[in-house]
Amino acid sequence: MTSQEEKPATRHSYVIDPENVAEMARLIKQDQLFTRAMGGPLAGLTTEQLAHLNQILDIGCGPGGWAMDIAAAYPDKQITGIDISTNMIAYARMLAQEKQYANATFLEMNALEPFDFPDASFDLINARTILGFVKRPDWRPFIQACSRTLRTGGILRLTEADDWSSTTSPALDHIFDLCGRAFRLANYGFSPTGRTFGIAPMLIRFLREAGYQHIKKQAYIIDFSAGTTEHDEWYHNYRVTLQLLKPLITRLGGISEGEYKLLYDQAMEEMEQSDFYGVLFFVTISGEKQ
C-alpha cells in the first residue's frame, strides 16, 4: 500500500518517462522552436477560421507552451491542454496562474483513453509531435476520439516530423538509424524499415478515411547548421533527447550501452564542428470535420 505522499506509477506509452524533469525542460524549449518555425501558434489558419474558434483543445500539451501562446495571443478564446504527466500539468497550471491566463485550463488525462469531454466540445483540436506515445494500432481510435469531440466544421490539426533530421554527422546519422529501428520494433510509426517514421502520408490517409474535408498540408524546415541561431538550441535538444532515449535504443537498437556512449559522444562532438550542417523537416496536416 502506498503512503499519502506516494502515487502509483502512471501507465503510459510514451517512449520517455513523462514525469522526467529533463524531458519537461526539453519540451518547454522544443515548443518554442516549433512554434517559431511555423510562424506562430495558429499559423496557416485563415481569418475566417480564426473567427470561428472559441474552444480549443491541445492534446499532449506537455508543460503547456503552445497552449500558453494561444492564451496570451487570443484572450477571447478558451484553451484546454491535456497531458498524462502529473508534473507537466502542475507546471502548466502554475505558469497559467502566474501569468493570470484565465482562459487556459490544464487537465491530467490519457489521450489514448476515451476523452473526458462531451461530444462536439471543441472548434479546434491541436496535437504536435505525439508520435512518441501514439503507437501504430492507436492512431485510428485516436482520430475517432478527436472527431467525436470536434464540432461540425471544426479543425483537426496534426504536426509531426517524418524523420529525425538530415545532417552531415556520420555518428548522429548512425544514431538516428538505431532510433528508427528501435521505434519500429516498439510499434511506433509506419515505416517498413524504420528509416523514417512514415507518419506524414498516414496522417493524410487517416483524415480522409475519417471523412475530413479541405485537407491542407504545410511543410516546414528548420536549419540548425553550425552558425545558425537554431544550432545551439537543437544541439542541446538532441543532447538531452538522445540520452533519454538510450534505454530504448540499447534495448531494441542492437547496440550495447558502452558502444552507444562512444557513438553519442562522437555525435555531440561532430555537431559542434564548424562544418556541421543539419536540417529538420516537419509537416502540419489539417482538415475540417463534416
C-alpha positions as a Markdown table, in Angstrom:
| # | Residue | x | y | z |
|---|---|---|---|---|
| 1 | Met | 0.0 | 0.0 | 0.0 |
| 2 | Thr | 1.3 | 3.4 | -0.9 |
| 3 | Ser | 1.5 | 6.3 | 1.6 |
| 4 | Gln | -0.4 | 9.5 | 1.2 |
| 5 | Glu | 2.6 | 11.2 | -0.3 |
| 6 | Glu | 3.2 | 8.4 | -2.8 |
| 7 | Lys | 1.3 | 7.9 | -6.1 |
| 8 | Pro | 1.2 | 4.7 | -8.2 |
| 9 | Ala | 3.2 | 5.0 | -11.4 |
| 10 | Thr | 1.1 | 6.0 | -14.3 |
| 11 | Arg | 0.8 | 3.5 | -17.1 |
| 12 | His | 1.8 | 5.2 | -20.3 |
| 13 | Ser | 3.0 | 4.5 | -23.9 |
| 14 | Tyr | 5.4 | 7.5 | -24.1 |
| 15 | Val | 9.0 | 6.4 | -25.2 |
| 16 | Ile | 10.4 | 8.6 | -22.4 |
| 17 | Asp | 9.2 | 8.8 | -18.7 |
| 18 | Pro | 6.5 | 11.6 | -18.9 |
| 19 | Glu | 7.4 | 12.6 | -15.3 |
| 20 | Asn | 11.1 | 13.2 | -16.2 |
| 21 | Val | 12.2 | 16.7 | -15.3 |
| 22 | Ala | 14.8 | 16.8 | -18.0 |
| 23 | Glu | 12.1 | 15.9 | -20.6 |
| 24 | Met | 9.9 | 18.7 | -19.3 |
| 25 | Ala | 12.7 | 21.3 | -19.7 |
| 26 | Arg | 13.4 | 20.0 | -23.2 |
| 27 | Leu | 9.8 | 20.2 | -24.2 |
| 28 | Ile | 9.5 | 23.8 | -23.0 |
| 29 | Lys | 12.2 | 24.8 | -25.4 |
| 30 | Gln | 11.1 | 22.5 | -28.2 |
| 31 | Asp | 7.6 | 24.1 | -28.1 |
| 32 | Gln | 9.2 | 27.5 | -28.8 |
| 33 | Leu | 11.4 | 26.1 | -31.6 |
| 34 | Phe | 8.4 | 24.5 | -33.4 |
| 35 | Thr | 6.1 | 27.5 | -33.0 |
| 36 | Arg | 8.8 | 29.9 | -34.2 |
| 37 | Ala | 9.5 | 27.8 | -37.3 |
| 38 | Met | 5.7 | 27.6 | -38.1 |
| 39 | Gly | 5.3 | 31.4 | -37.8 |
| 40 | Gly | 3.1 | 31.4 | -34.7 |
| 41 | Pro | 0.8 | 29.1 | -32.8 |
| 42 | Leu | -2.1 | 29.2 | -35.3 |
| 43 | Ala | -0.2 | 29.9 | -38.5 |
| 44 | Gly | -1.9 | 28.7 | -41.6 |
| 45 | Leu | -5.4 | 29.3 | -40.4 |
| 46 | Thr | -7.5 | 31.8 | -42.3 |
| 47 | Thr | -9.0 | 34.9 | -40.8 |
| 48 | Glu | -12.5 | 33.3 | -41.2 |
| 49 | Gln | -11.3 | 30.1 | -39.5 |
| 50 | Leu | -9.8 | 32.0 | -36.6 |
| 51 | Ala | -13.0 | 34.0 | -36.1 |
| 52 | His | -14.9 | 30.7 | -35.5 |
| 53 | Leu | -12.5 | 29.3 | -32.9 |
| 54 | Asn | -13.8 | 29.6 | -29.4 |
| 55 | Gln | -12.9 | 26.3 | -27.7 |
| 56 | Ile | -9.5 | 24.8 | -28.4 |
| 57 | Leu | -8.0 | 21.5 | -27.2 |
| 58 | Asp | -4.3 | 20.8 | -27.2 |
| 59 | Ile | -3.5 | 17.1 | -26.9 |
| 60 | Gly | -0.2 | 16.1 | -25.3 |
| 61 | Cys | 0.3 | 19.6 | -24.2 |
| 62 | Gly | 3.3 | 18.8 | -22.0 |
| 63 | Pro | 4.3 | 21.9 | -19.9 |
| 64 | Gly | 1.8 | 24.0 | -21.8 |
| 65 | Gly | 4.0 | 26.1 | -24.1 |
| 66 | Trp | 1.7 | 26.1 | -27.2 |
| 67 | Ala | -1.5 | 26.5 | -25.1 |
| 68 | Met | 0.1 | 29.4 | -23.2 |
| 69 | Asp | 0.9 | 31.1 | -26.5 |
| 70 | Ile | -2.7 | 30.8 | -27.5 |
| 71 | Ala | -3.9 | 32.1 | -24.1 |
| 72 | Ala | -1.7 | 35.2 | -24.5 |
| 73 | Ala | -2.3 | 35.9 | -28.1 |
| 74 | Tyr | -6.1 | 35.2 | -28.1 |
| 75 | Pro | -7.6 | 36.2 | -24.7 |
| 76 | Asp | -11.1 | 35.7 | -26.2 |
| 77 | Lys | -10.5 | 32.0 | -26.9 |
| 78 | Gln | -10.7 | 29.2 | -24.3 |
| 79 | Ile | -7.7 | 26.8 | -24.5 |
| 80 | Thr | -7.6 | 23.4 | -22.7 |
| 81 | Gly | -4.5 | 21.4 | -22.5 |
| 82 | Ile | -4.4 | 17.7 | -21.6 |
| 83 | Asp | -1.4 | 15.5 | -20.8 |
| 84 | Ile | -0.7 | 12.2 | -19.0 |
| 85 | Ser | 2.1 | 13.8 | -16.9 |
| 86 | Thr | 1.2 | 15.0 | -13.4 |
| 87 | Asn | 4.4 | 17.1 | -13.2 |
| 88 | Met | 3.8 | 18.8 | -16.6 |
| 89 | Ile | 0.2 | 19.6 | -15.8 |
| 90 | Ala | 1.2 | 21.0 | -12.4 |
| 91 | Tyr | 3.8 | 23.2 | -14.1 |
| 92 | Ala | 1.4 | 24.4 | -16.8 |
| 93 | Arg | -1.3 | 25.3 | -14.2 |
| 94 | Met | 1.3 | 27.2 | -12.1 |
| 95 | Leu | 2.5 | 29.2 | -15.0 |
| 96 | Ala | -1.0 | 30.0 | -16.2 |
| 97 | Gln | -1.9 | 31.2 | -12.7 |
| 98 | Glu | 1.3 | 33.3 | -12.5 |
| 99 | Lys | 0.6 | 34.9 | -15.9 |
| 100 | Gln | -3.1 | 35.3 | -15.0 |
| 101 | Tyr | -4.4 | 33.4 | -18.1 |
| 102 | Ala | -7.9 | 32.8 | -17.0 |
| 103 | Asn | -8.7 | 31.4 | -20.5 |
| 104 | Ala | -6.2 | 28.5 | -20.1 |
| 105 | Thr | -7.2 | 25.2 | -18.4 |
| 106 | Phe | -4.9 | 22.2 | -17.9 |
| 107 | Leu | -6.2 | 18.6 | -17.2 |
| 108 | Glu | -4.3 | 15.4 | -16.4 |
| 109 | Met | -5.7 | 13.0 | -19.0 |
| 110 | Asn | -4.6 | 10.0 | -21.1 |
| 111 | Ala | -5.1 | 10.9 | -24.7 |
| 112 | Leu | -5.3 | 7.2 | -25.6 |
| 113 | Glu | -8.3 | 6.6 | -23.5 |
| 114 | Pro | -11.8 | 8.0 | -24.2 |
| 115 | Phe | -11.6 | 11.8 | -23.8 |
| 116 | Asp | -13.5 | 13.0 | -20.7 |
| 117 | Phe | -15.3 | 15.7 | -22.8 |
| 118 | Pro | -18.9 | 15.8 | -24.2 |
| 119 | Asp | -19.4 | 15.3 | -27.9 |
| 120 | Ala | -18.8 | 18.4 | -30.1 |
| 121 | Ser | -16.9 | 20.3 | -27.4 |
| 122 | Phe | -14.2 | 22.0 | -29.5 |
| 123 | Asp | -13.7 | 24.1 | -32.6 |
| 124 | Leu | -10.0 | 23.1 | -33.0 |
| 125 | Ile | -8.0 | 20.2 | -31.8 |
| 126 | Asn | -4.3 | 20.5 | -32.0 |
| 127 | Ala | -1.6 | 17.8 | -31.5 |
| 128 | Arg | 2.1 | 18.2 | -32.1 |
| 129 | Thr | 4.8 | 15.6 | -32.1 |
| 130 | Ile | 2.6 | 12.9 | -30.4 |
| 131 | Leu | 4.2 | 10.0 | -32.4 |
| 132 | Gly | 6.3 | 9.3 | -29.3 |
| 133 | Phe | 3.2 | 8.0 | -27.4 |
| 134 | Val | 0.7 | 7.0 | -30.1 |
| 135 | Lys | 1.6 | 3.5 | -31.4 |
| 136 | Arg | 0.5 | 2.1 | -34.8 |
| 137 | Pro | -2.7 | 0.5 | -33.7 |
| 138 | Asp | -3.8 | 3.5 | -31.7 |
| 139 | Trp | -3.9 | 6.1 | -34.5 |
| 140 | Arg | -7.3 | 5.3 | -35.9 |
| 141 | Pro | -9.1 | 5.2 | -32.5 |
| 142 | Phe | -7.3 | 8.4 | -31.6 |
| 143 | Ile | -8.6 | 10.2 | -34.7 |
| 144 | Gln | -12.1 | 8.8 | -33.9 |
| 145 | Ala | -11.9 | 10.3 | -30.4 |
| 146 | Cys | -10.9 | 13.6 | -31.8 |
| 147 | Ser | -13.8 | 13.5 | -34.3 |
| 148 | Arg | -16.3 | 12.8 | -31.6 |
| 149 | Thr | -15.2 | 15.9 | -29.6 |
| 150 | Leu | -15.0 | 18.2 | -32.6 |
| 151 | Arg | -18.0 | 20.3 | -33.6 |
| 152 | Thr | -19.2 | 20.1 | -37.3 |
| 153 | Gly | -16.8 | 22.4 | -39.3 |
| 154 | Gly | -14.2 | 22.0 | -36.5 |
| 155 | Ile | -10.5 | 21.6 | -37.4 |
| 156 | Leu | -8.2 | 18.8 | -36.5 |
| 157 | Arg | -4.5 | 19.9 | -36.8 |
| 158 | Leu | -1.7 | 17.4 | -36.5 |
| 159 | Thr | 2.0 | 18.3 | -36.7 |
| 160 | Glu | 4.8 | 15.7 | -37.0 |
| 161 | Ala | 8.3 | 15.3 | -38.2 |
| 162 | Asp | 8.7 | 12.4 | -40.6 |
| 163 | Asp | 12.3 | 11.6 | -39.6 |
| 164 | Trp | 14.8 | 12.6 | -37.0 |
| 165 | Ser | 16.6 | 15.1 | -39.4 |
| 166 | Ser | 19.3 | 15.1 | -42.1 |
| 167 | Thr | 22.8 | 16.1 | -41.1 |
| 168 | Thr | 26.4 | 15.8 | -42.1 |
| 169 | Ser | 27.4 | 14.0 | -38.9 |
| 170 | Pro | 28.1 | 10.3 | -39.5 |
| 171 | Ala | 27.7 | 9.4 | -35.8 |
| 172 | Leu | 24.4 | 11.3 | -35.5 |
| 173 | Asp | 23.1 | 9.7 | -38.7 |
| 174 | His | 24.0 | 6.3 | -37.2 |
| 175 | Ile | 22.2 | 7.1 | -34.0 |
| 176 | Phe | 19.1 | 8.1 | -36.0 |
| 177 | Asp | 19.2 | 4.8 | -37.8 |
| 178 | Leu | 19.3 | 3.0 | -34.5 |
| 179 | Cys | 16.5 | 5.1 | -33.2 |
| 180 | Gly | 14.4 | 4.3 | -36.2 |
| 181 | Arg | 14.9 | 0.6 | -35.8 |
| 182 | Ala | 14.0 | 0.8 | -32.1 |
| 183 | Phe | 10.9 | 2.8 | -32.8 |
| 184 | Arg | 9.7 | 0.4 | -35.5 |
| 185 | Leu | 10.3 | -2.6 | -33.2 |
| 186 | Ala | 8.5 | -0.8 | -30.4 |
| 187 | Asn | 5.4 | -0.3 | -32.7 |
| 188 | Tyr | 5.8 | 3.4 | -33.4 |
| 189 | Gly | 5.5 | 4.9 | -36.9 |
| 190 | Phe | 4.6 | 3.3 | -40.2 |
| 191 | Ser | 7.9 | 2.9 | -42.0 |
| 192 | Pro | 8.6 | -0.7 | -43.1 |
| 193 | Thr | 12.3 | -0.2 | -42.4 |
| 194 | Gly | 12.5 | 2.4 | -39.7 |
| 195 | Arg | 14.5 | 4.8 | -41.9 |
| 196 | Thr | 11.7 | 7.3 | -41.5 |
| 197 | Phe | 8.6 | 7.5 | -39.3 |
| 198 | Gly | 6.3 | 7.1 | -42.2 |
| 199 | Ile | 3.7 | 9.3 | -40.4 |
| 200 | Ala | 3.1 | 12.2 | -42.9 |
| 201 | Pro | 1.3 | 10.1 | -45.6 |
| 202 | Met | -0.6 | 8.2 | -42.9 |
| 203 | Leu | -2.0 | 11.4 | -41.3 |
| 204 | Ile | -3.4 | 12.4 | -44.7 |
| 205 | Arg | -4.9 | 8.9 | -45.1 |
| 206 | Phe | -6.4 | 8.9 | -41.6 |
| 207 | Leu | -8.1 | 12.2 | -42.1 |
| 208 | Arg | -9.5 | 11.1 | -45.5 |
| 209 | Glu | -10.8 | 7.9 | -44.0 |
| 210 | Ala | -12.5 | 9.8 | -41.2 |
| 211 | Gly | -14.3 | 12.0 | -43.7 |
| 212 | Tyr | -12.4 | 15.2 | -43.2 |
| 213 | Gln | -12.7 | 17.8 | -45.9 |
| 214 | His | -10.4 | 20.7 | -47.1 |
| 215 | Ile | -7.3 | 18.7 | -46.0 |
| 216 | Lys | -4.3 | 21.0 | -46.0 |
| 217 | Lys | -0.6 | 20.1 | -46.0 |
| 218 | Gln | 2.0 | 22.5 | -44.9 |
| 219 | Ala | 5.8 | 21.7 | -44.8 |
| 220 | Tyr | 8.4 | 23.4 | -42.7 |
| 221 | Ile | 12.1 | 23.3 | -42.4 |
| 222 | Ile | 14.4 | 24.2 | -39.6 |
| 223 | Asp | 18.1 | 24.8 | -40.4 |
| 224 | Phe | 20.2 | 24.1 | -37.4 |
| 225 | Ser | 23.6 | 24.1 | -39.1 |
| 226 | Ala | 26.7 | 25.5 | -37.4 |
| 227 | Gly | 26.5 | 29.3 | -37.3 |
| 228 | Thr | 22.7 | 29.5 | -37.4 |
| 229 | Thr | 20.6 | 30.9 | -34.5 |
| 230 | Glu | 18.9 | 27.5 | -34.1 |
| 231 | His | 22.2 | 25.5 | -33.9 |
| 232 | Asp | 22.8 | 25.7 | -30.1 |
| 233 | Glu | 19.2 | 25.1 | -29.3 |
| 234 | Trp | 18.9 | 21.9 | -31.4 |
| 235 | Tyr | 22.3 | 20.8 | -30.1 |
| 236 | His | 21.0 | 20.9 | -26.6 |
| 237 | Asn | 17.7 | 19.4 | -27.6 |
| 238 | Tyr | 19.5 | 16.3 | -29.2 |
| 239 | Arg | 22.0 | 16.2 | -26.3 |
| 240 | Val | 19.1 | 15.6 | -23.9 |
| 241 | Thr | 16.8 | 13.6 | -26.2 |
| 242 | Leu | 19.4 | 11.0 | -27.2 |
| 243 | Gln | 20.3 | 10.5 | -23.5 |
| 244 | Leu | 16.7 | 10.0 | -22.5 |
| 245 | Leu | 16.2 | 7.5 | -25.4 |
| 246 | Lys | 19.3 | 5.5 | -24.5 |
| 247 | Pro | 17.3 | 2.7 | -22.7 |
| 248 | Leu | 15.0 | 2.2 | -25.7 |
| 249 | Ile | 17.9 | 2.3 | -28.2 |
| 250 | Thr | 20.1 | -0.1 | -26.3 |
| 251 | Arg | 17.2 | -2.5 | -25.7 |
| 252 | Leu | 16.0 | -2.6 | -29.3 |
| 253 | Gly | 18.6 | -0.9 | -31.5 |
| 254 | Gly | 21.2 | -3.7 | -31.3 |
| 255 | Ile | 23.9 | -1.7 | -29.6 |
| 256 | Ser | 25.4 | -2.0 | -26.1 |
| 257 | Glu | 25.5 | 0.8 | -23.6 |
| 258 | Gly | 29.2 | 1.2 | -24.0 |
| 259 | Glu | 29.0 | 1.4 | -27.7 |
| 260 | Tyr | 26.2 | 3.8 | -27.6 |
| 261 | Lys | 28.1 | 6.1 | -25.2 |
| 262 | Leu | 31.0 | 6.3 | -27.7 |
| 263 | Leu | 28.7 | 6.9 | -30.6 |
| 264 | Tyr | 26.8 | 9.6 | -28.6 |
| 265 | Asp | 29.9 | 11.4 | -27.6 |
| 266 | Gln | 31.2 | 11.4 | -31.2 |
| 267 | Ala | 27.8 | 12.7 | -32.4 |
| 268 | Met | 27.8 | 15.6 | -30.0 |
| 269 | Glu | 31.4 | 16.4 | -30.9 |
| 270 | Glu | 30.6 | 16.4 | -34.7 |
| 271 | Met | 27.6 | 18.7 | -34.1 |
| 272 | Glu | 29.9 | 21.3 | -32.6 |
| 273 | Gln | 32.2 | 21.4 | -35.6 |
| 274 | Ser | 32.2 | 24.5 | -37.8 |
| 275 | Asp | 31.4 | 22.5 | -40.9 |
| 276 | Phe | 28.3 | 20.8 | -39.4 |
| 277 | Tyr | 25.1 | 21.1 | -41.4 |
| 278 | Gly | 21.6 | 19.9 | -40.4 |
| 279 | Val | 18.0 | 20.4 | -41.3 |
| 280 | Leu | 14.7 | 19.1 | -39.8 |
| 281 | Phe | 11.6 | 18.7 | -41.9 |
| 282 | Phe | 8.2 | 18.5 | -40.4 |
| 283 | Val | 4.6 | 18.9 | -41.6 |
| 284 | Thr | 1.2 | 20.0 | -40.4 |
| 285 | Ile | -1.8 | 18.1 | -41.8 |
| 286 | Ser | -5.2 | 19.6 | -41.0 |
| 287 | Gly | -8.8 | 19.0 | -42.1 |
| 288 | Glu | -12.4 | 20.1 | -41.3 |
| 289 | Lys | -14.9 | 17.8 | -39.8 |
| 290 | Gln | -18.1 | 17.4 | -41.9 |
